[in-house]
């Protein structure tokens, strides 16, 4: 691995989501404070990038670009990485050790606390650096993410409990993010003083006050004693006004005292099991193998996520189709066939975080459509040939297309686009969706698909089979949120079906006019799944 200077970073920061709780704060902290290092496998077009800060490393990219010895530079570090890195980590280190981490986010006001007699809690300043250096060695991790005790004392982000001139507890911003702050606390190895951590944490301004930065992530990091008292695990987060956001199961390994961690599929995968993931991948592969249209398939790392790309056809215009929620290339073959028949060159990626042949990492975008916009930009750079490029996006895929800032795009065709207004969820539609999700059967998948088609239209048998597999073996994602519109103006065509249950024309038309300055094109005999009902008509719109 190569240590990369900070001035080479602008093209690499897009590998990591920002503005989200959890690991996103680490990379933002390194960029803000420069108290860390960046590593890549190669300087030009890196395939792997790692952000290192304190005892922590955040690893993203393609593990096939590395060999086991490349990771040994991270001995004695805790590494967080997607599950695809697990085989490489296992080969790099002698022992793998699980590590469970709870992530808490502020949900309610912090009650006032009163430290015991003889203890003073206050913000640290530059004169307190010497007191920090006297902490037991097992507590020194608290200032490593700032570059040492001097930097933490000067930062203004640390509070400590003093017994005389001695520091007995510290709470500080561990990682400083743009929207979230990772707050850590530690106390001296004395059970009688353990609850002083709460007094220090409660003095943190983002926990005491409301506002755009008042949503810290709280890591309950307690190195001494090795296992904190059971009551501390419950009372510290509760007293600090934070509530669990998610539980992260990780695994680590040791080599000469090093520890590493990597997210497992059990928590961070969209799939309910490894067998379920393989079942879905096999279905997709079988359908693509049986597709009579000549095509090529490739898997590459795009914006740090493994991405499957299918390309077919030839012509002066490249059409990139971005599928919606729960769809992919194998489930979109009617539209793919129509686009190739219309003499277009087709590029069809499986969206990461959706069931299919791309990365199944859950929450890979950190909840940001801008991450997907960057991902699509890289797809266009990697797969779009010279000449005009038209991007067709359906539902969630349209929200991704709207959020893409790529200058390669000459035109957008947005089909039943998400990201412009809230979805309409009627009680009947919710009942059909819940029945499909809780106990999936072909009959229930058929009823759900009928609700997304125009009256009288019947779903394909292959699509019924696919949706049944999706409910059985994966966890569906939610609504896409609001599109992150780039400043660059692009010609846009917005269309939907007259019978769209999720985005009826009366709701979508005002949003398209207000946000995009364009009128809505309504297809009379279609519902939400226009791509299924009228693939030839959509191909003609290109």
Secondary structure per residue as TSV (DSSP state, phi and psi in degrees):
chain	resnum	aa	ss	phi	psi
A	1	X	-	360.0	145.7
A	2	X	E	-110.0	129.2
A	3	X	E	-75.0	119.3
A	4	X	E	-100.2	129.2
A	5	X	-	-63.7	152.9
A	6	X	G	-64.9	-27.5
A	7	X	G	-72.5	-6.9
A	8	X	G	-96.4	8.4
A	9	X	-	-80.6	-30.5
A	10	X	T	-47.0	-38.9
A	11	X	T	-78.8	-8.1
A	12	X	T	-105.5	-19.0
A	13	X	G	-61.9	-27.7
A	14	X	G	-66.0	-9.4
A	15	X	G	-67.2	-22.6
A	16	X	S	-118.8	132.4
A	17	X	-	-68.6	155.0
A	18	X	-	-124.6	165.2
A	19	X	S	69.7	24.5
A	20	X	S	-128.7	151.0
A	21	X	S	-70.2	153.0
A	22	X	S	103.9	-140.6
A	23	X	T	-68.1	-18.9
A	24	X	H	-58.5	-32.2
A	25	X	H	-66.4	-26.4
A	26	X	H	-63.9	-50.1
A	27	X	H	-66.8	-36.4
A	28	X	H	-66.2	-35.4
A	29	X	H	-64.4	-43.4
A	30	X	H	-63.8	-41.3
A	31	X	H	-66.5	-36.8
A	32	X	H	-77.6	-44.5
A	33	X	H	-99.4	-17.2
A	34	X	-	59.1	25.7
A	35	X	-	-97.0	56.0
A	36	X	S	-174.2	-173.4
A	37	X	E	-138.1	156.1
A	38	X	E	-117.4	138.5
A	39	X	E	-127.2	143.7
A	40	X	E	-137.6	161.2
A	41	X	S	-80.4	-26.7
A	42	X	-	-157.3	153.7
A	43	X	S	-74.4	-41.4
A	44	X	S	-91.4	123.0
A	45	X	S	47.5	64.0
A	46	X	-	-63.4	147.6
A	47	X	S	-102.1	-18.4
A	48	X	E	-136.8	138.1
A	49	X	E	-136.1	142.1
A	50	X	E	-131.9	136.0
A	51	X	E	-106.5	124.7
A	52	X	E	-115.1	132.3
A	53	X	E	-151.9	123.4
A	54	X	T	61.2	-127.1
A	55	X	T	-95.0	10.9
A	56	X	E	-117.3	145.8
A	57	X	E	-135.1	132.1
A	58	X	E	-109.6	119.6
A	59	X	E	-116.5	130.2
A	60	X	E	-139.3	157.2
A	61	X	E	125.1	-151.0
A	62	X	-	-106.9	109.4
A	63	X	G	-62.9	-21.4
A	64	X	G	-68.6	-12.3
A	65	X	G	-81.3	-6.7
A	66	X	-	-117.7	161.3
A	67	X	-	-117.7	162.0
A	68	X	G	-52.2	-38.9
A	69	X	G	-68.1	-18.3
A	70	X	G	-65.7	-29.2
A	71	X	G	-86.4	-7.2
A	72	X	G	-69.8	-12.3
A	73	X	G	-66.2	-16.8
A	74	X	G	-100.4	21.4
A	75	X	T	-58.4	144.4
A	76	X	T	64.9	33.3
A	77	X	S	-130.9	158.2
A	78	X	E	-101.3	118.2
A	79	X	E	-108.9	128.9
A	80	X	E	-108.2	127.7
A	81	X	E	-152.3	158.7
A	82	X	-	-61.1	159.0
A	83	X	G	-60.1	-23.6
A	84	X	G	-65.5	-14.7
A	85	X	G	-85.7	-7.3
A	86	X	H	-57.2	-46.6
A	87	X	H	-59.8	-40.1
A	88	X	H	-65.7	-42.6
A	89	X	H	-63.1	-41.9
A	90	X	H	-62.0	-33.7
A	91	X	H	-80.0	-17.4
A	92	X	H	-89.1	-24.5
A	93	X	S	-131.4	159.4
A	94	X	S	-74.8	-33.4
A	95	X	E	-142.7	137.1
A	96	X	E	-106.8	126.4
A	97	X	E	-122.3	123.2
A	98	X	E	-66.3	148.0
A	99	X	E	-140.6	120.7
A	100	X	E	-98.2	134.7
A	101	X	E	-128.7	130.0
A	102	X	E	-98.3	132.7
A	103	X	E	-109.1	122.6
A	104	X	E	-115.7	144.6
A	105	X	E	-128.8	142.5
A	106	X	E	-58.6	128.7
A	107	X	-	-126.0	-17.6
A	108	X	S	-150.2	164.9
A	109	X	-	-61.0	155.2
A	110	X	-	-95.2	123.0
A	111	X	-	-69.9	150.1
A	112	X	-	-67.1	143.1
A	113	X	-	-120.9	156.3
A	114	X	-	-126.8	115.7
A	115	X	-	-65.9	156.0
A	116	X	-	-66.9	166.0
A	117	X	T	-59.2	136.0
A	118	X	T	88.6	0.4
A	119	X	-	-118.5	132.4
A	120	X	E	-117.2	132.3
A	121	X	E	-112.6	125.4
A	122	X	E	-153.5	167.9
A	123	X	E	-73.0	140.9
A	124	X	-	-78.8	151.8
A	125	X	-	-132.9	-178.1
A	126	X	G	-59.2	-30.4
A	127	X	G	-71.3	-12.1
A	128	X	G	-92.3	3.5
A	129	X	H	-59.7	-39.1
A	130	X	H	-63.9	-39.2
A	131	X	H	-64.3	-35.2
A	132	X	H	-66.3	-33.4
A	133	X	H	-69.5	-18.1
A	134	X	T	-87.2	-0.3
A	135	X	S	-62.0	149.4
A	136	X	-	-56.3	148.4
A	137	X	G	-53.9	-34.3
A	138	X	G	-67.6	-13.9
A	139	X	G	-101.0	-0.6
A	140	X	G	-70.1	-14.9
A	141	X	G	-61.6	-22.6
A	142	X	G	-63.1	-27.0
A	143	X	G	-109.5	3.2
A	144	X	G	-68.6	-31.7
A	145	X	G	-72.4	-7.8
A	146	X	G	-105.0	-4.6
A	147	X	T	96.6	10.5
A	148	X	S	130.5	172.3
A	149	X	H	-63.7	-36.9
A	150	X	H	-61.7	-46.3
A	151	X	H	-65.7	-40.2
A	152	X	H	-65.9	-42.6
A	153	X	H	-62.6	-36.7
A	154	X	H	-80.3	-16.1
A	155	X	H	-66.7	-31.2
A	156	X	S	82.7	6.3
A	157	X	-	-110.3	19.8
A	158	X	E	-129.1	142.2
A	159	X	E	-128.3	144.8
A	160	X	E	-139.1	152.3
A	161	X	E	-99.9	124.9
A	162	X	E	-108.1	136.1
A	163	X	E	-113.7	95.1
A	164	X	T	72.0	-125.6
A	165	X	T	-96.4	4.5
A	166	X	E	-100.1	131.2
A	167	X	E	-81.4	126.6
A	168	X	E	-114.6	-12.9
A	169	X	E	-156.9	146.4
A	170	X	E	-137.9	139.2
A	171	X	E	-131.3	137.1
A	172	X	E	-153.1	164.2
A	173	X	E	-70.6	115.7
A	174	X	E	-84.2	-44.9
A	175	X	E	-129.4	126.6
A	176	X	E	-97.8	104.8
A	177	X	-	-100.4	174.5
A	178	X	S	-76.3	-32.0
A	179	X	S	-119.3	-26.9
A	180	X	-	-126.8	147.8
A	181	X	E	-119.3	131.7
A	182	X	E	-86.8	112.0
A	183	X	E	-102.2	129.0
A	184	X	E	-121.2	153.0
A	185	X	E	-142.6	155.7
A	186	X	E	-153.0	148.8
A	187	X	E	-131.4	160.7
A	188	X	-	-67.0	156.8
A	189	X	S	-74.5	67.6
A	190	X	-	-137.2	109.4
A	191	X	G	-53.6	-27.8
A	192	X	G	-71.6	-16.4
A	193	X	G	-109.9	4.0
A	194	X	T	-57.9	-36.8
A	195	X	T	-79.1	-0.6
A	196	X	H	-67.4	-19.6
A	197	X	H	-59.5	-38.7
A	198	X	H	-65.1	-39.2
A	199	X	H	-61.9	-38.7
A	200	X	H	-72.1	-44.4
A	201	X	H	-61.9	-40.1
A	202	X	T	-67.7	-14.9
A	203	X	T	-84.5	-10.4
A	204	X	-	-63.6	127.7
A	205	X	H	-62.4	-33.7
A	206	X	H	-73.6	-14.8
A	207	X	H	-90.5	-26.1
A	208	X	H	-87.3	-27.7
A	209	X	S	-121.5	160.7
A	210	X	-	-93.1	167.6
A	211	X	S	140.6	177.9
A	212	X	T	-64.3	-21.9
A	213	X	T	-104.4	8.6
A	214	X	-	-88.8	46.4
A	215	X	-	-138.1	60.3
A	216	X	-	-74.9	151.9
A	217	X	E	-87.5	137.8
A	218	X	E	-117.2	115.6
A	219	X	E	-94.9	123.8
A	220	X	-	-87.5	79.1
A	221	X	-	-95.3	113.9
A	222	X	-	-136.3	102.3
A	223	X	-	-85.2	-27.0
A	224	X	S	-134.0	123.1
A	225	X	S	-68.3	165.3
A	226	X	S	-54.9	-37.5
A	227	X	S	-122.3	113.1
A	228	X	-	-64.7	157.9
A	229	X	-	-56.1	147.6
A	230	X	H	-59.8	-37.9
A	231	X	H	-66.2	-28.0
A	232	X	H	-63.9	-38.2
A	233	X	H	-61.7	-31.9
A	234	X	H	-89.9	-41.0
A	235	X	H	-81.7	-32.7
A	236	X	H	-64.3	-52.5
A	237	X	H	-64.5	-38.0
A	238	X	H	-64.6	-43.9
A	239	X	H	-69.0	-25.7
A	240	X	T	-86.2	1.7
A	241	X	T	75.9	20.7
A	242	X	E	-113.7	155.8
A	243	X	E	-131.3	154.2
A	244	X	E	-60.8	134.7
A	245	X	E	-97.2	-46.3
A	246	X	E	-164.1	159.0
A	247	X	E	-104.7	130.5
A	248	X	E	-113.6	117.5
A	249	X	E	-93.9	123.4
A	250	X	E	-127.9	168.1
A	251	X	E	-130.9	145.5
A	252	X	E	-131.6	171.2
A	253	X	E	-141.8	165.5
A	254	X	E	-126.4	139.7
A	255	X	S	-146.0	114.8
A	256	X	T	54.2	44.7
A	257	X	T	87.4	-0.4
A	258	X	-	-79.1	147.9
A	259	X	-	-128.3	142.4
A	260	X	-	-134.1	158.3
A	261	X	-	-140.1	151.3
A	262	X	E	-150.1	134.2
A	263	X	E	-62.4	141.6
A	264	X	-	-102.5	163.5
A	265	X	H	-66.7	-20.1
A	266	X	H	-59.0	-36.7
A	267	X	H	-105.8	-45.0
A	268	X	H	-100.7	13.1
A	269	X	B	-102.3	146.9
A	270	X	S	-73.7	-14.1
A	271	X	B	-91.7	144.4
A	272	X	S	-74.7	-22.7
A	273	X	-	-159.5	163.3
A	274	X	H	-65.2	-38.9
A	275	X	H	-63.7	-39.1
A	276	X	H	-64.5	-39.6
A	277	X	H	-61.3	-44.4
A	278	X	H	-67.2	-33.7
A	279	X	H	-63.4	-44.4
A	280	X	H	-67.1	-42.6
A	281	X	H	-63.7	-37.5
A	282	X	H	-66.6	-39.6
A	283	X	H	-61.4	-45.5
A	284	X	H	-62.8	-45.8
A	285	X	H	-63.3	-41.8
A	286	X	H	-63.4	-40.5
A	287	X	H	-67.9	-40.2
A	288	X	H	-69.1	-36.8
A	289	X	H	-63.1	-33.8
A	290	X	H	-86.4	-7.3
A	291	X	-	-69.0	123.3
A	292	X	-	-74.8	-11.8
A	293	X	S	-77.7	127.7
A	294	X	-	-58.9	134.8
A	295	X	E	-157.2	168.4
A	296	X	E	-123.7	151.2
A	297	X	E	-130.5	143.9
A	298	X	E	-150.1	153.1
A	299	X	E	-123.2	126.8
A	300	X	E	-140.2	165.1
A	301	X	E	-90.0	120.7
A	302	X	E	-126.1	120.4
A	303	X	T	52.9	37.3
A	304	X	T	82.4	1.5
A	305	X	E	-119.1	136.9
A	306	X	E	-65.1	126.4
A	307	X	E	-131.4	128.9
A	308	X	E	-93.9	129.1
A	309	X	E	-120.8	132.4
A	310	X	E	-114.6	134.3
A	311	X	E	-130.1	144.7
A	312	X	E	-155.4	160.3
A	313	X	-	76.5	177.4
A	314	X	-	-150.3	157.2
A	315	X	-	158.9	169.5
A	316	X	S	-70.4	-24.3
A	317	X	S	-107.5	129.7
A	318	X	E	-93.6	124.7
A	319	X	E	-108.8	121.9
A	320	X	E	-106.5	118.4
A	321	X	E	-102.9	125.7
A	322	X	E	-107.4	110.5
A	323	X	-	-70.0	164.6
A	324	X	-	-90.7	-168.8
A	325	X	T	-57.2	131.8
A	326	X	T	70.2	6.1
A	327	X	-	-111.8	162.5
A	328	X	-	-158.1	-168.3
A	329	X	T	-62.0	-46.5
A	330	X	G	-65.0	-29.2
A	331	X	G	-89.6	-2.1
A	332	X	G	-119.0	27.1
A	333	X	H	-67.6	-30.8
A	334	X	H	-58.9	-45.2
A	335	X	H	-68.0	-39.7
A	336	X	H	-59.8	-41.3
A	337	X	H	-64.1	-42.4
A	338	X	H	-65.5	-38.9
A	339	X	H	-68.3	-40.2
A	340	X	H	-67.7	-39.2
A	341	X	H	-65.1	-24.5
A	342	X	T	-85.6	14.6
A	343	X	T	65.3	43.3
A	344	X	-	-112.4	151.2
A	345	X	E	-86.0	123.6
A	346	X	E	-106.4	133.9
A	347	X	E	-124.0	123.8
A	348	X	E	-130.0	101.8
A	349	X	E	-88.4	147.3
A	350	X	-	-82.3	127.1
A	351	X	-	-73.3	126.4
A	352	X	T	-58.4	143.7
A	353	X	T	85.8	0.6
A	354	X	S	-119.4	151.4
A	355	X	S	-60.7	134.5
A	356	X	S	156.8	-145.7
A	357	X	S	-104.3	0.9
A	358	X	S	-92.4	-174.1
A	359	X	-	-56.7	134.1
A	360	X	-	-98.9	18.5
A	361	X	B	-68.0	127.5
A	362	X	T	-79.7	136.7
A	363	X	T	67.0	28.8
A	364	X	T	-62.4	-27.5
A	365	X	T	-88.2	-6.4
A	366	X	T	66.8	20.7
A	367	X	T	79.8	11.9
A	368	X	-	-108.7	122.0
A	369	X	H	-66.4	-23.5
A	370	X	H	-62.8	-32.8
A	371	X	H	-61.9	-45.6
A	372	X	H	-65.8	-34.5
A	373	X	H	-61.0	-42.5
A	374	X	H	-65.9	-40.0
A	375	X	H	-58.0	-46.0
A	376	X	H	-66.1	-35.6
A	377	X	H	-58.7	-42.5
A	378	X	H	-70.7	-33.8
A	379	X	H	-60.6	-43.8
A	380	X	H	-64.8	-40.4
A	381	X	H	-64.1	-35.4
A	382	X	H	-84.1	-32.2
A	383	X	H	-117.9	-21.9
A	384	X	-	-81.9	128.5
A	385	X	-	-79.2	177.4
A	386	X	S	-66.1	152.7
A	387	X	S	111.1	179.1
A	388	X	-	-61.4	144.7
A	389	X	E	-126.4	123.6
A	390	X	E	-115.3	129.2
A	391	X	E	-106.8	123.6
A	392	X	E	-104.9	127.1
A	393	X	E	-125.4	137.1
A	394	X	E	-114.4	125.4
A	395	X	T	57.2	-114.3
A	396	X	H	-60.0	-37.1
A	397	X	H	-63.4	-31.6
A	398	X	H	-69.7	-36.4
A	399	X	H	-63.7	-36.9
A	400	X	H	-64.4	-45.5
A	401	X	H	-61.9	-39.9
A	402	X	H	-63.7	-30.4
A	403	X	T	-89.0	2.6
A	404	X	-	-87.9	124.0
A	405	X	-	-91.4	9.1
A	406	X	-	-62.4	132.7
A	407	X	T	-73.9	-6.3
A	408	X	T	-73.3	-20.3
A	409	X	-	-77.4	124.1
A	410	X	-	-97.2	-23.8
A	411	X	E	-161.5	146.2
A	412	X	E	-116.0	133.2
A	413	X	E	-115.7	110.3
A	414	X	E	-106.1	113.3
A	415	X	E	-105.6	119.1
A	416	X	S	43.7	58.2
A	417	X	-	-73.3	132.7
A	418	X	S	-80.5	172.3
A	419	X	S	88.2	-3.7
A	420	X	S	-106.6	-33.4
A	421	X	S	-154.5	168.3
A	422	X	-	-71.3	148.2
A	423	X	-	-71.8	148.3
A	424	X	-	-92.9	117.2
A	425	X	-	-120.8	99.7
A	426	X	-	-79.1	160.1
A	427	X	H	-56.5	-39.7
A	428	X	H	-64.5	-41.3
A	429	X	H	-67.6	-38.9
A	430	X	H	-63.5	-39.7
A	431	X	H	-64.9	-43.0
A	432	X	H	-65.2	-42.4
A	433	X	H	-65.4	-42.9
A	434	X	H	-63.9	-42.2
A	435	X	H	-62.8	-40.9
A	436	X	H	-64.5	-41.1
A	437	X	H	-76.1	-40.0
A	438	X	H	-75.2	-43.2
A	439	X	S	-137.5	80.9
A	440	X	-	-70.1	130.5
A	441	X	-	-140.0	161.4
A	442	X	H	-56.5	-37.1
A	443	X	H	-64.9	-41.1
A	444	X	H	-72.9	-34.1
A	445	X	H	-64.0	-38.3
A	446	X	H	-63.0	-43.2
A	447	X	H	-64.0	-39.9
A	448	X	H	-64.9	-43.8
A	449	X	H	-67.2	-36.1
A	450	X	H	-61.0	-35.4
A	451	X	H	-67.4	-19.9
A	452	X	T	-99.5	2.2
A	453	X	S	-112.3	166.0
A	454	X	-	-70.4	154.4
A	455	X	T	-54.5	135.2
A	456	X	T	90.4	-12.5
A	457	X	-	-88.0	140.9
A	458	X	-	-112.7	140.9
A	459	X	-	-74.7	152.8
A	460	X	-	-63.6	148.6
A	461	X	H	-61.6	-38.8
A	462	X	H	-63.5	-36.5
A	463	X	H	-71.4	-36.6
A	464	X	H	-61.8	-45.1
A	465	X	H	-61.3	-41.9
A	466	X	H	-63.6	-48.6
A	467	X	H	-65.1	-30.5
A	468	X	H	-67.1	-42.2
A	469	X	H	-63.0	-41.2
A	470	X	H	-59.4	-47.0
A	471	X	H	-68.2	-34.0
A	472	X	H	-74.3	-35.6
A	473	X	H	-117.8	-2.8
A	474	X	B	-138.6	167.6
A	475	X	-	-107.5	120.0
A	476	X	-	-71.8	146.7
A	477	X	-	-86.0	164.6
A	478	X	-	-88.7	-164.6
A	479	X	-	-63.0	151.0
A	480	X	-	-73.3	-17.3
A	481	X	-	84.4	-169.3
A	482	X	S	-86.4	133.9
A	483	X	-	-63.7	143.5
A	484	X	-	-95.2	87.8
A	485	X	-	-70.7	125.8
A	486	X	-	-73.5	163.8
A	487	X	S	-70.7	-27.9
A	488	X	S	-71.0	127.9
A	489	X	-	-80.9	133.6
A	490	X	-	-130.9	137.0
A	491	X	E	-56.9	130.8
A	492	X	E	-130.7	137.9
A	493	X	E	-116.6	123.5
A	494	X	E	-111.2	126.1
A	495	X	E	-138.4	153.5
A	496	X	E	-155.8	169.2
A	497	X	E	-85.9	147.9
A	498	X	T	-63.0	-23.9
A	499	X	T	-109.3	25.9
A	500	X	-	-66.0	117.5
A	501	X	S	-78.8	-31.5
A	502	X	S	-80.8	-41.6
A	503	X	S	-129.8	72.2
A	504	X	-	-62.1	147.4
A	505	X	H	-53.4	-35.9
A	506	X	H	-65.9	-22.0
A	507	X	H	-94.1	-38.1
A	508	X	H	-77.6	-35.3
A	509	X	H	-59.9	-48.4
A	510	X	H	-62.6	-36.4
A	511	X	H	-66.4	-41.3
A	512	X	H	-64.5	-38.7
A	513	X	H	-69.4	-40.3
A	514	X	H	-73.7	-46.6
A	515	X	H	-86.5	-31.4
A	516	X	H	-115.9	-11.3
A	517	X	S	66.6	32.1
A	518	X	-	-135.3	154.3
A	519	X	-	-84.6	159.2
A	520	X	E	-93.3	129.9
A	521	X	E	-93.6	119.4
A	522	X	E	-105.2	127.7
A	523	X	E	-94.0	117.2
A	524	X	T	-60.1	-50.7
A	525	X	T	-99.0	59.4
A	526	X	-	-153.3	156.2
A	527	X	-	-113.1	-143.4
A	528	X	S	-70.9	-32.9
A	529	X	-	-91.9	61.8
A	530	X	H	-59.2	-34.0
A	531	X	H	-61.9	-26.2
A	532	X	H	-85.8	-39.7
A	533	X	H	-82.2	-37.1
A	534	X	-	-137.4	61.0
A	535	X	H	-62.8	-37.1
A	536	X	H	-66.3	-37.0
A	537	X	H	-66.6	-38.0
A	538	X	H	-67.4	-39.8
A	539	X	H	-61.3	-33.9
A	540	X	H	-70.6	-24.2
A	541	X	H	-72.2	-18.4
A	542	X	-	-65.3	360.0
